[in-house]
């Protein structure tokens, strides 16, 4: 009788074990100890539920759409007119090692983005509907960065404002997404490659913020530091440090001061005023004839 009960209970035990296995596969354990469901990250959010990652995180879908795809699309839209304007400009710098370093770093970053497309296409357990599109758009952006960085380096007198702003904000957004990936147990390979992309993006940002004054051709080398400084240096008046140091060490003279911008030069303004005055005098003289 006991043997028949055991035989009868075996199918029920098998069904229970199979049910538990499917339940475990439908949920993943985050590294923070919280039990998360893939559905938690497939909602737009923006925040995950309280049972997932202690409720202190964005959903993966929100990060890949708002913090990844949106800035990338904005960069692609702004790259087209900027790239066209630079192609019509003349070459303003001499070839140097910094330009080569930018190209090597940007190409390595593009290779990492291509690897992320492959990894996300295979990570069916944790991917959202924006995972593969986000990786694909990021790869397209990396190609745009290669082209824009090359043209900006050769045909602009100052570091690229567009690239500096994009790299800075996207770097901050990528750090947020990296935290989410590291809290997912099943995303170890993706989180590692994604962290490598953050490191390359940081290196590219550092390279893009460097001023090009030593490699500028004449007459651009004689421009004031304000005209050749990047957006960060001009925002925090970092370009004035050289003048402050010289004033601390010695007495400043007129030769110590920088040349003012051409738009503020008094000579063109005087010529324009003289031209307007002559036209006005001619009109008055014609009126009295």
C-alpha positions as a Markdown table, in Angstrom:
| # | Residue | x | y | z |
|---|---|---|---|---|
| 1 | Unk | 0.0 | 0.0 | 0.0 |
| 2 | Unk | 2.8 | 2.4 | 0.9 |
| 3 | Unk | 4.6 | 1.4 | -2.4 |
| 4 | Unk | 1.5 | 2.4 | -4.4 |
| 5 | Unk | 1.4 | 5.8 | -2.6 |
| 6 | Unk | 5.0 | 6.4 | -3.5 |
| 7 | Unk | 4.4 | 5.4 | -7.2 |
| 8 | Unk | 1.3 | 7.7 | -7.2 |
| 9 | Unk | 3.2 | 10.6 | -5.7 |
| 10 | Unk | 6.1 | 10.4 | -8.1 |
| 11 | Unk | 4.3 | 12.1 | -11.0 |
| 12 | Unk | 3.1 | 14.9 | -8.7 |
| 13 | Unk | 6.6 | 15.5 | -7.4 |
| 14 | Unk | 7.9 | 15.6 | -11.0 |
| 15 | Unk | 5.3 | 18.1 | -11.9 |
| 16 | Unk | 6.1 | 20.2 | -8.9 |
| 17 | Unk | 9.8 | 20.1 | -9.7 |
| 18 | Unk | 9.2 | 21.1 | -13.3 |
| 19 | Unk | 7.0 | 23.9 | -12.1 |
| 20 | Unk | 9.6 | 25.2 | -9.7 |
| 21 | Unk | 12.3 | 25.0 | -12.5 |
| 22 | Unk | 10.1 | 27.1 | -14.9 |
| 23 | Unk | 9.5 | 29.6 | -12.1 |
| 24 | Unk | 13.2 | 30.0 | -11.4 |
| 25 | Unk | 14.0 | 30.4 | -15.1 |
| 26 | Unk | 11.3 | 33.1 | -15.3 |
| 27 | Unk | 13.0 | 35.1 | -12.6 |
| 28 | Unk | 16.6 | 36.0 | -12.0 |
| 29 | Unk | 18.4 | 36.8 | -8.8 |
| 30 | Unk | 20.1 | 40.2 | -8.8 |
| 31 | Unk | 23.5 | 40.6 | -7.1 |
| 32 | Unk | 21.9 | 42.8 | -4.4 |
| 33 | Unk | 19.9 | 39.8 | -3.2 |
| 34 | Unk | 16.6 | 41.0 | -4.5 |
| 35 | Unk | 14.4 | 38.7 | -6.7 |
| 36 | Unk | 13.7 | 40.4 | -10.0 |
| 37 | Unk | 11.5 | 39.4 | -12.9 |
| 38 | Unk | 12.5 | 40.2 | -16.5 |
| 39 | Unk | 9.1 | 41.9 | -16.8 |
| 40 | Unk | 10.3 | 44.5 | -14.3 |
| 41 | Unk | 12.9 | 45.8 | -16.7 |
| 42 | Unk | 10.6 | 45.5 | -19.7 |
| 43 | Unk | 8.3 | 48.1 | -18.4 |
| 44 | Unk | 9.1 | 51.7 | -19.2 |
| 45 | Unk | 9.1 | 52.6 | -15.5 |
| 46 | Unk | 11.1 | 54.8 | -15.1 |
| 47 | Unk | 11.7 | 53.1 | -11.7 |
| 48 | Unk | 11.7 | 49.4 | -11.0 |
| 49 | Unk | 9.4 | 47.9 | -8.4 |
| 50 | Unk | 10.2 | 47.8 | -4.7 |
| 51 | Unk | 10.9 | 44.1 | -4.9 |
| 52 | Unk | 13.7 | 44.5 | -7.5 |
| 53 | Unk | 17.1 | 46.0 | -6.7 |
| 54 | Unk | 15.6 | 47.6 | -3.5 |
| 55 | Unk | 13.5 | 49.8 | -5.7 |
| 56 | Unk | 16.5 | 52.2 | -6.2 |
| 57 | Unk | 17.1 | 51.9 | -10.0 |
| 58 | Unk | 15.7 | 52.7 | -13.4 |
| 59 | Unk | 14.2 | 50.0 | -15.5 |
| 60 | Unk | 16.5 | 48.7 | -18.3 |
| 61 | Unk | 14.0 | 49.8 | -20.9 |
| 62 | Unk | 13.9 | 53.3 | -19.6 |
| 63 | Unk | 17.7 | 53.5 | -19.6 |
| 64 | Unk | 18.1 | 52.1 | -23.1 |
| 65 | Unk | 15.5 | 54.5 | -24.6 |
| 66 | Unk | 15.7 | 57.8 | -22.7 |
| 67 | Unk | 19.4 | 57.6 | -21.6 |
| 68 | Unk | 20.8 | 55.9 | -24.7 |
| 69 | Unk | 18.7 | 56.1 | -27.8 |
| 70 | Unk | 17.5 | 59.7 | -27.3 |
| 71 | Unk | 21.0 | 61.3 | -26.8 |
| 72 | Unk | 22.3 | 59.3 | -29.7 |
| 73 | Unk | 19.6 | 60.4 | -32.1 |
| 74 | Unk | 20.1 | 64.1 | -31.0 |
| 75 | Unk | 23.8 | 63.7 | -31.8 |
| 76 | Unk | 23.1 | 62.2 | -35.2 |
| 77 | Unk | 20.7 | 65.0 | -36.1 |
| 78 | Unk | 23.2 | 67.7 | -35.1 |
| 79 | Unk | 26.2 | 66.0 | -36.8 |
| 80 | Unk | 24.8 | 66.4 | -40.3 |
| 81 | Unk | 24.9 | 70.3 | -40.4 |
| 82 | Unk | 28.1 | 70.5 | -38.4 |
| 83 | Unk | 29.9 | 68.0 | -40.6 |
| 84 | Unk | 28.7 | 69.8 | -43.8 |
| 85 | Unk | 29.9 | 73.2 | -42.4 |
| 86 | Unk | 33.4 | 71.7 | -41.5 |
| 87 | Unk | 33.8 | 70.2 | -45.0 |
| 88 | Unk | 33.5 | 73.7 | -46.5 |
| 89 | Unk | 36.2 | 75.1 | -44.1 |
| 90 | Unk | 39.9 | 75.0 | -44.7 |
| 91 | Unk | 42.4 | 72.8 | -42.9 |
| 92 | Unk | 43.7 | 74.6 | -39.8 |
| 93 | Unk | 46.0 | 72.1 | -38.1 |
| 94 | Unk | 49.2 | 70.2 | -38.8 |
| 95 | Unk | 49.2 | 66.4 | -38.6 |
| 96 | Unk | 50.1 | 65.1 | -35.1 |
| 97 | Unk | 49.9 | 62.1 | -32.8 |
| 98 | Unk | 46.9 | 63.3 | -30.9 |
| 99 | Unk | 44.7 | 63.0 | -34.1 |
| 100 | Unk | 45.9 | 59.5 | -34.6 |
| 101 | Unk | 45.2 | 58.7 | -30.9 |
| 102 | Unk | 41.6 | 59.9 | -31.4 |
| 103 | Unk | 41.1 | 57.7 | -34.4 |
| 104 | Unk | 42.5 | 54.6 | -32.7 |
| 105 | Unk | 40.3 | 55.2 | -29.6 |
| 106 | Unk | 37.2 | 55.9 | -31.7 |
| 107 | Unk | 37.7 | 52.8 | -33.8 |
| 108 | Unk | 38.2 | 50.6 | -30.7 |
| 109 | Unk | 35.0 | 52.1 | -29.3 |
| 110 | Unk | 33.1 | 51.2 | -32.5 |
| 111 | Unk | 34.4 | 47.7 | -32.2 |
| 112 | Unk | 33.1 | 47.4 | -28.7 |
| 113 | Unk | 29.7 | 48.7 | -29.8 |
| 114 | Unk | 29.6 | 46.0 | -32.5 |
| 115 | Unk | 30.3 | 43.3 | -30.0 |
| 116 | Unk | 27.5 | 44.6 | -27.8 |
| 117 | Unk | 25.0 | 44.2 | -30.7 |
| 118 | Unk | 25.9 | 40.5 | -30.9 |
| 119 | Unk | 25.7 | 40.0 | -27.1 |
| 120 | Unk | 22.4 | 41.7 | -26.7 |
| 121 | Unk | 20.9 | 39.7 | -29.6 |
| 122 | Unk | 21.8 | 36.5 | -27.8 |
| 123 | Unk | 20.7 | 37.6 | -24.2 |
| 124 | Unk | 17.1 | 36.7 | -24.7 |
| 125 | Unk | 16.5 | 36.3 | -20.9 |
| 126 | Unk | 17.3 | 39.9 | -19.9 |
| 127 | Unk | 16.9 | 41.9 | -23.2 |
| 128 | Unk | 14.1 | 44.4 | -23.7 |
| 129 | Unk | 12.5 | 45.5 | -26.9 |
| 130 | Unk | 15.0 | 48.4 | -26.9 |
| 131 | Unk | 18.2 | 46.4 | -26.2 |
| 132 | Unk | 19.2 | 45.6 | -29.8 |
| 133 | Unk | 18.0 | 48.9 | -31.3 |
| 134 | Unk | 19.9 | 50.8 | -28.6 |
| 135 | Unk | 23.1 | 48.8 | -29.3 |
| 136 | Unk | 22.6 | 49.4 | -33.1 |
| 137 | Unk | 22.1 | 53.1 | -32.7 |
| 138 | Unk | 25.2 | 53.3 | -30.5 |
| 139 | Unk | 27.2 | 51.6 | -33.2 |
| 140 | Unk | 26.0 | 54.1 | -35.8 |
| 141 | Unk | 26.9 | 56.9 | -33.4 |
| 142 | Unk | 30.4 | 55.5 | -33.0 |
| 143 | Unk | 30.9 | 55.6 | -36.7 |
| 144 | Unk | 29.6 | 59.2 | -36.7 |
| 145 | Unk | 32.1 | 60.0 | -34.0 |
| 146 | Unk | 35.0 | 58.7 | -36.1 |
| 147 | Unk | 34.1 | 60.9 | -39.0 |
| 148 | Unk | 33.2 | 64.0 | -37.0 |
| 149 | Unk | 36.3 | 63.7 | -34.7 |
| 150 | Unk | 38.6 | 63.5 | -37.7 |
| 151 | Unk | 37.0 | 66.6 | -39.4 |
| 152 | Unk | 36.8 | 68.6 | -36.2 |
| 153 | Unk | 40.4 | 67.9 | -35.4 |
| 154 | Unk | 41.6 | 69.1 | -38.8 |
| 155 | Unk | 39.2 | 71.9 | -39.7 |
| 156 | Unk | 38.4 | 73.6 | -36.3 |
| 157 | Unk | 40.5 | 75.8 | -34.2 |
| 158 | Unk | 39.0 | 74.6 | -30.9 |
| 159 | Unk | 37.9 | 71.3 | -29.4 |
| 160 | Unk | 34.5 | 70.0 | -30.7 |
| 161 | Unk | 31.7 | 71.4 | -28.5 |
| 162 | Unk | 29.2 | 68.9 | -29.9 |
| 163 | Unk | 31.4 | 65.9 | -29.2 |
| 164 | Unk | 32.4 | 67.1 | -25.7 |
| 165 | Unk | 28.9 | 67.7 | -24.6 |
| 166 | Unk | 27.6 | 64.4 | -26.0 |
| 167 | Unk | 30.5 | 62.3 | -24.6 |
| 168 | Unk | 30.1 | 63.9 | -21.1 |
| 169 | Unk | 26.4 | 63.4 | -20.7 |
| 170 | Unk | 26.3 | 60.0 | -22.4 |
| 171 | Unk | 29.2 | 58.9 | -20.1 |
| 172 | Unk | 27.1 | 59.8 | -17.1 |
| 173 | Unk | 24.1 | 57.9 | -18.5 |
| 174 | Unk | 26.2 | 54.9 | -19.3 |
| 175 | Unk | 27.4 | 54.7 | -15.7 |
| 176 | Unk | 23.8 | 54.4 | -14.6 |
| 177 | Unk | 23.1 | 51.6 | -17.1 |
| 178 | Unk | 26.3 | 49.8 | -16.1 |
| 179 | Unk | 25.1 | 49.8 | -12.5 |
| 180 | Unk | 21.9 | 48.1 | -13.6 |
| 181 | Unk | 23.8 | 45.5 | -15.6 |
| 182 | Unk | 26.1 | 44.7 | -12.8 |
| 183 | Unk | 23.1 | 44.1 | -10.5 |
| 184 | Unk | 21.8 | 41.5 | -12.9 |
| 185 | Unk | 23.3 | 38.1 | -12.4 |
| 186 | Unk | 22.8 | 36.9 | -16.0 |
| 187 | Unk | 24.5 | 40.0 | -17.6 |
| 188 | Unk | 28.1 | 39.4 | -16.6 |
| 189 | Unk | 29.5 | 39.3 | -20.1 |
| 190 | Unk | 27.5 | 42.3 | -21.3 |
| 191 | Unk | 28.3 | 44.3 | -18.2 |
| 192 | Unk | 32.1 | 43.6 | -18.7 |
| 193 | Unk | 32.0 | 44.7 | -22.4 |
| 194 | Unk | 29.8 | 47.7 | -21.5 |
| 195 | Unk | 32.3 | 48.8 | -18.8 |
| 196 | Unk | 35.1 | 48.6 | -21.4 |
| 197 | Unk | 33.1 | 50.9 | -23.7 |
| 198 | Unk | 32.7 | 53.4 | -20.8 |
| 199 | Unk | 36.5 | 53.3 | -20.4 |
| 200 | Unk | 37.1 | 54.0 | -24.1 |
| 201 | Unk | 34.5 | 56.8 | -24.0 |
| 202 | Unk | 36.2 | 58.4 | -21.1 |
| 203 | Unk | 39.6 | 58.2 | -22.9 |
| 204 | Unk | 37.9 | 59.7 | -26.0 |
| 205 | Unk | 36.4 | 62.5 | -23.9 |
| 206 | Unk | 39.8 | 63.4 | -22.5 |
| 207 | Unk | 41.4 | 63.4 | -25.9 |
| 208 | Unk | 38.6 | 65.6 | -27.4 |
| 209 | Unk | 39.0 | 68.2 | -24.6 |
| 210 | Unk | 42.6 | 68.8 | -25.4 |
| 211 | Unk | 43.3 | 72.2 | -27.0 |
| 212 | Unk | 45.0 | 72.3 | -30.5 |
| 213 | Unk | 46.9 | 75.5 | -30.1 |
| 214 | Unk | 50.4 | 73.9 | -30.6 |
| 215 | Unk | 49.4 | 72.3 | -33.9 |
| 216 | Unk | 47.4 | 75.3 | -35.4 |
| 217 | Unk | 48.6 | 76.7 | -38.6 |
| 218 | Unk | 49.2 | 80.4 | -39.2 |
| 219 | Unk | 47.4 | 82.8 | -38.7 |
| 220 | Unk | 45.2 | 80.8 | -36.3 |
| 221 | Unk | 48.1 | 80.2 | -33.8 |
| 222 | Unk | 48.1 | 83.9 | -33.0 |
| 223 | Unk | 44.5 | 83.9 | -31.9 |
| 224 | Unk | 43.7 | 84.5 | -28.2 |
| 225 | Unk | 43.4 | 81.5 | -25.9 |
| 226 | Unk | 39.7 | 82.2 | -25.5 |
| 227 | Unk | 39.2 | 81.7 | -29.3 |
| 228 | Unk | 41.0 | 78.3 | -29.3 |
| 229 | Unk | 39.7 | 76.9 | -25.9 |
| 230 | Unk | 37.0 | 74.3 | -25.6 |
| 231 | Unk | 33.5 | 74.6 | -24.1 |
| 232 | Unk | 34.7 | 73.4 | -20.6 |
| 233 | Unk | 37.6 | 75.8 | -20.5 |
| 234 | Unk | 35.5 | 78.8 | -21.6 |
| 235 | Unk | 32.6 | 77.8 | -19.2 |
| 236 | Unk | 34.9 | 77.9 | -16.2 |
| 237 | Unk | 37.3 | 80.6 | -17.5 |
| 238 | Unk | 40.1 | 78.0 | -17.3 |
| 239 | Unk | 41.8 | 79.8 | -20.3 |
| 240 | Unk | 42.6 | 82.7 | -18.0 |
| 241 | Unk | 44.9 | 80.7 | -15.7 |
| 242 | Unk | 48.0 | 81.4 | -17.7 |
| 243 | Unk | 47.4 | 85.2 | -17.4 |
| 244 | Unk | 46.7 | 84.9 | -13.7 |
| 245 | Unk | 50.0 | 83.0 | -13.1 |
| 246 | Unk | 52.0 | 85.5 | -15.1 |
| 247 | Unk | 50.4 | 88.3 | -13.2 |
| 248 | Unk | 51.2 | 86.6 | -9.9 |
| 249 | Unk | 54.9 | 86.2 | -10.9 |
| 250 | Unk | 55.5 | 89.6 | -12.6 |
| 251 | Unk | 53.9 | 92.9 | -13.5 |
| 252 | Unk | 51.5 | 92.7 | -16.4 |
| 253 | Unk | 52.1 | 94.8 | -19.5 |
| 254 | Unk | 50.2 | 95.5 | -22.7 |
| 255 | Unk | 52.3 | 92.7 | -24.3 |
| 256 | Unk | 51.1 | 90.3 | -21.7 |
| 257 | Unk | 47.4 | 90.7 | -22.6 |
| 258 | Unk | 45.8 | 88.5 | -25.2 |
| 259 | Unk | 44.6 | 89.7 | -28.6 |
| 260 | Unk | 40.9 | 90.4 | -28.6 |
| 261 | Unk | 38.6 | 88.6 | -31.0 |
| 262 | Unk | 38.2 | 90.0 | -34.5 |
| 263 | Unk | 34.6 | 90.7 | -33.9 |
| 264 | Unk | 35.6 | 93.1 | -31.0 |
| 265 | Unk | 38.4 | 94.8 | -32.9 |
| 266 | Unk | 38.0 | 98.5 | -33.2 |
| 267 | Unk | 39.4 | 98.8 | -36.6 |
| 268 | Unk | 36.7 | 96.9 | -38.5 |
| 269 | Unk | 34.1 | 98.8 | -36.4 |
| 270 | Unk | 35.7 | 102.1 | -37.3 |
| 271 | Unk | 35.7 | 101.2 | -41.0 |
| 272 | Unk | 32.0 | 100.3 | -40.8 |
| 273 | Unk | 31.1 | 103.5 | -39.0 |
| 274 | Unk | 33.1 | 105.5 | -41.5 |
| 275 | Unk | 31.3 | 103.8 | -44.4 |
| 276 | Unk | 27.9 | 104.5 | -42.8 |
| 277 | Unk | 28.9 | 108.1 | -42.2 |
| 278 | Unk | 29.9 | 108.6 | -45.8 |
| 279 | Unk | 26.7 | 107.2 | -47.1 |
| 280 | Unk | 24.7 | 109.4 | -44.8 |
| 281 | Unk | 26.6 | 112.5 | -45.9 |
| 282 | Unk | 26.1 | 111.6 | -49.5 |
| 283 | Unk | 22.3 | 111.3 | -49.0 |
| 284 | Unk | 22.2 | 114.7 | -47.2 |
| 285 | Unk | 24.2 | 116.4 | -49.9 |
| 286 | Unk | 21.9 | 115.0 | -52.6 |
| 287 | Unk | 18.9 | 116.2 | -50.7 |
| 288 | Unk | 20.1 | 119.8 | -50.8 |
| 289 | Unk | 21.0 | 119.9 | -54.5 |
